[in-house]
Amino acid sequence: MLVVRILCRMRVGLATPRFDVEVRLGAGLPCFNIVGLPATEVKESKGRVRTALVNSRL
């Protein structure tokens, strides 16, 4: 199991707060989960992320 933490920034108006993205790779069925930030935009982004991963052949 590989765990990686990436430090990122997101633009909110004029501010750019920092946040962490954590990735874990493991054996099993291919899937991904988005946790935290239960906003509707984040929930809808899961389909776009899945499509981007399929199209990039990852």
DSSP file (Angstrom, degrees, kcal/mol; ACC not computed):
  #  RESIDUE AA STRUCTURE BP1 BP2  ACC     N-H-->O    O-->H-N    N-H-->O    O-->H-N    TCO  KAPPA ALPHA  PHI   PSI    X-CA   Y-CA   Z-CA
    1    1 A M              0   0    0      0, 0.0     2,-0.5     0, 0.0    25,-0.2   0.000 360.0 360.0 360.0 126.5    0.0    0.0    0.0
    2    2 A L  E     -A   25   0A   0     23,-1.8    23,-2.3     2,-0.0     2,-0.5  -0.922 360.0-169.1-109.6 127.0    1.4    3.3   -1.1
    3    3 A V  E     -A   24   0A   0     -2,-0.5     2,-0.4    21,-0.2    21,-0.2  -0.974   6.6-178.7-118.9 128.7    0.3    6.5    0.6
    4    4 A V  E     -A   23   0A   0     19,-2.8    19,-2.8    -2,-0.5     2,-0.5  -0.975  13.0-156.6-126.9 138.5    1.2    9.9   -0.8
    5    5 A R  E     -A   22   0A   0     -2,-0.4     2,-0.5    17,-0.2    17,-0.2  -0.973   9.6-168.7-116.1 127.2    0.4   13.4    0.5
    6    6 A I  E     -A   21   0A   0     15,-3.1    15,-2.6    -2,-0.5     2,-0.5  -0.961  16.4-138.8-116.7 127.5    0.4   16.3   -1.9
    7    7 A L  E     +A   20   0A   0     -2,-0.5     2,-0.3    13,-0.2    13,-0.2  -0.757  34.2 171.7 -85.9 127.2    0.2   19.9   -0.7
    8    8 A C  E     -A   19   0A   0     11,-3.0    11,-2.3    -2,-0.5     2,-0.3  -0.788  24.6-142.4-129.5 169.1   -2.2   21.9   -2.9
    9    9 A R  E     -A   18   0A   0     -2,-0.3     2,-0.4     9,-0.2     9,-0.2  -0.973  10.4-160.9-130.9 149.9   -3.8   25.3   -3.0
   10   10 A M        -     0   0    0      7,-1.9     2,-0.5    -2,-0.3    -2,-0.0  -0.984  22.0-119.1-131.4 145.3   -7.2   26.3   -4.2
   11   11 A R        +     0   0    0     -2,-0.4     2,-0.4     5,-0.2     5,-0.2  -0.715  30.7 172.0 -88.5 125.0   -8.5   29.7   -5.2
   12   12 A V  B >   -B   15   0B   0      3,-2.8     3,-1.8    -2,-0.5     2,-0.4  -0.868  69.4 -58.0-129.8  95.5  -11.3   31.1   -3.1
   13   13 A G  T 3  S-     0   0    0     -2,-0.4    -1,-0.0     1,-0.3     0, 0.0  -0.559 118.0 -23.5  66.2-123.3  -11.9   34.7   -4.2
   14   14 A L  T 3  S+     0   0    0     -2,-0.4    -1,-0.3    -3,-0.1     2,-0.2   0.565 124.4  87.8 -94.4 -10.9   -8.6   36.4   -3.6
   15   15 A A  B <   -B   12   0B   0     -3,-1.8    -3,-2.8     1,-0.0     0, 0.0  -0.534  58.0-160.4 -87.5 154.2   -7.4   33.9   -1.0
   16   16 A T        -     0   0    0     -5,-0.2    -5,-0.2    -2,-0.2    -3,-0.0  -0.664  15.0-167.4-132.3  78.7   -5.5   30.7   -1.7
   17   17 A P        -     0   0    0      0, 0.0    -7,-1.9     0, 0.0     2,-0.3  -0.344  19.1-123.6 -67.6 148.5   -5.9   28.4    1.3
   18   18 A R  E     +A    9   0A   0     -9,-0.2     2,-0.3   -11,-0.0    -9,-0.2  -0.680  33.2 172.5 -92.0 145.4   -3.6   25.3    1.4
   19   19 A F  E     -A    8   0A   0    -11,-2.3   -11,-3.0    -2,-0.3     2,-0.4  -0.964  27.5-115.6-146.5 163.3   -5.0   21.8    1.7
   20   20 A D  E     -A    7   0A   0     -2,-0.3     2,-0.5   -13,-0.2   -13,-0.2  -0.804  14.3-159.7-103.3 140.6   -3.7   18.2    1.5
   21   21 A V  E     -A    6   0A   0    -15,-2.6   -15,-3.1    -2,-0.4     2,-0.4  -0.989  13.1-162.9-115.2 123.1   -4.6   15.6   -1.0
   22   22 A E  E     -A    5   0A   0     -2,-0.5     2,-0.4   -17,-0.2   -17,-0.2  -0.914   4.6-169.6-110.9 134.2   -3.9   12.0    0.1
   23   23 A V  E     -A    4   0A   0    -19,-2.8   -19,-2.8    -2,-0.4     2,-0.4  -0.972   3.7-171.4-124.1 133.1   -3.6    9.1   -2.3
   24   24 A R  E     -A    3   0A   0     -2,-0.4     2,-0.5   -21,-0.2   -21,-0.2  -0.992   5.5-161.8-125.6 127.4   -3.5    5.5   -1.5
   25   25 A L  E     +A    2   0A   0    -23,-2.3   -23,-1.8    -2,-0.4     2,-0.3  -0.914  24.1 152.0-107.4 132.8   -2.8    2.8   -4.0
   26   26 A G        -     0   0    0     -2,-0.5     2,-0.1   -25,-0.2    -2,-0.0  -0.950  44.7 -85.5-151.0 170.2   -3.7   -0.8   -3.2
   27   27 A A  S    S+     0   0    0     -2,-0.3     2,-0.3     3,-0.0     0, 0.0  -0.376  77.6  65.2 -75.3 157.8   -4.6   -4.1   -4.8
   28   28 A G  S    S-     0   0    0     -2,-0.1     3,-0.0     2,-0.0    -2,-0.0  -0.819  89.9 -13.6 128.9-167.1   -8.3   -4.9   -5.6
   29   29 A L  S    S-     0   0    0     -2,-0.3     2,-0.4     1,-0.1     0, 0.0  -0.415  76.6-101.1 -69.2 143.9  -11.0   -3.6   -7.9
   30   30 A P        +     0   0    0      0, 0.0     2,-0.3     0, 0.0    -1,-0.1  -0.524  67.6 126.9 -70.0 124.5  -10.3   -0.3   -9.5
   31   31 A C        -     0   0    0     -2,-0.4     2,-0.3    -3,-0.0     0, 0.0  -0.970  37.4-153.3-162.3 166.3  -12.2    2.5   -7.7
   32   32 A F        -     0   0    0     -2,-0.3     2,-0.4     2,-0.0    18,-0.0  -0.988   6.2-153.0-147.4 153.8  -11.6    5.9   -6.1
   33   33 A N        -     0   0    0     -2,-0.3     2,-0.6     2,-0.0    -2,-0.0  -0.965   6.1-151.5-127.4 142.4  -13.4    7.8   -3.4
   34   34 A I        -     0   0    0     -2,-0.4     2,-0.3     9,-0.0    12,-0.1  -0.971  24.2-176.7-111.3 119.9  -13.6   11.5   -2.8
   35   35 A V        +     0   0    0     -2,-0.6    -2,-0.0     3,-0.0     2,-0.0  -0.823  41.5  24.5-117.5 157.1  -14.0   12.3    0.9
   36   36 A G  S    S+     0   0    0     -2,-0.3     3,-0.0     2,-0.0    -2,-0.0  -0.071  88.0  66.6  80.1 172.6  -14.6   15.6    2.7
   37   37 A L        -     0   0    0      1,-0.2     2,-0.4     5,-0.0     5,-0.1   0.917  62.2-163.1  40.8  72.6  -16.0   18.8    1.3
   38   38 A P        +     0   0    0      0, 0.0    -1,-0.2     0, 0.0    -2,-0.0   0.140  37.8 139.0 -74.9  25.4  -19.6   17.4    0.8
   39   39 A A     >  -     0   0    0     -2,-0.4     4,-1.9     1,-0.1     3,-0.4  -0.316  65.5-116.7 -66.9 154.0  -20.5   20.3   -1.6
   40   40 A T  H  > S+     0   0    0      1,-0.2     4,-2.4     2,-0.2     5,-0.2   0.863 113.9  58.0 -59.9 -38.1  -22.5   19.3   -4.7
   41   41 A E  H  > S+     0   0    0      1,-0.2     4,-1.2     2,-0.2    -1,-0.2   0.883 106.4  48.5 -61.6 -38.3  -19.7   20.4   -7.0
   42   42 A V  H  > S+     0   0    0     -3,-0.4     4,-0.6     2,-0.2    -1,-0.2   0.908 110.9  49.9 -69.5 -41.7  -17.3   18.0   -5.4
   43   43 A K  H >< S+     0   0    0     -4,-1.9     3,-0.8     1,-0.2     4,-0.3   0.893 111.7  49.1 -63.6 -38.9  -19.8   15.1   -5.6
   44   44 A E  H >X S+     0   0    0     -4,-2.4     4,-0.7     1,-0.2     3,-0.7   0.756  99.5  67.4 -71.8 -24.1  -20.4   15.9   -9.3
   45   45 A S  H 3X S+     0   0    0     -4,-1.2     4,-2.7     1,-0.2     5,-0.2   0.709  80.6  78.4 -71.0 -18.5  -16.7   16.0  -10.0
   46   46 A K  H <X S+     0   0    0     -3,-0.8     4,-2.4    -4,-0.6    -1,-0.2   0.897  93.7  48.6 -58.4 -41.4  -16.3   12.3   -9.4
   47   47 A G  H <> S+     0   0    0     -3,-0.7     4,-2.2    -4,-0.3    -1,-0.2   0.883 111.8  49.1 -65.4 -39.2  -17.8   11.4  -12.8
   48   48 A R  H  X S+     0   0    0     -4,-0.7     4,-2.1     2,-0.2    -2,-0.2   0.887 111.6  49.0 -68.5 -38.2  -15.4   13.9  -14.5
   49   49 A V  H  X S+     0   0    0     -4,-2.7     4,-2.4     2,-0.2    -2,-0.2   0.922 110.9  50.3 -66.2 -43.7  -12.4   12.5  -12.7
   50   50 A R  H  X S+     0   0    0     -4,-2.4     4,-2.3    -5,-0.2    -2,-0.2   0.920 111.1  48.8 -60.4 -44.3  -13.4    8.9  -13.6
   51   51 A T  H  X S+     0   0    0     -4,-2.2     4,-2.5     1,-0.2    -1,-0.2   0.900 110.6  50.8 -62.9 -40.9  -13.7    9.9  -17.3
   52   52 A A  H  X S+     0   0    0     -4,-2.1     4,-1.5     2,-0.2    -1,-0.2   0.896 110.7  48.9 -64.1 -39.9  -10.4   11.7  -17.2
   53   53 A L  H  <>S+     0   0    0     -4,-2.4     5,-2.0     2,-0.2     4,-0.4   0.908 112.4  48.0 -66.9 -41.1   -8.7    8.6  -15.7
   54   54 A V  H ><5S+     0   0    0     -4,-2.3     3,-1.1     1,-0.2    -2,-0.2   0.931 112.7  48.4 -63.9 -45.0  -10.3    6.3  -18.3
   55   55 A N  H 3<5S+     0   0    0     -4,-2.5    -1,-0.2     1,-0.3    -2,-0.2   0.774 111.1  50.0 -69.0 -25.7   -9.3    8.6  -21.2
   56   56 A S  T 3<5S-     0   0    0     -4,-1.5    -1,-0.3    -5,-0.2    -2,-0.2   0.460 109.5-126.5 -89.7  -0.3   -5.7    8.8  -19.9
   57   57 A R  T < 5       0   0    0     -3,-1.1    -3,-0.2    -4,-0.4    -2,-0.1   0.819 360.0 360.0  60.5  36.3   -5.5    5.0  -19.6
   58   58 A L      <       0   0    0     -5,-2.0    -4,-0.2    -6,-0.1    -1,-0.1   0.414 360.0 360.0 -91.8 360.0   -4.4    5.0  -16.0
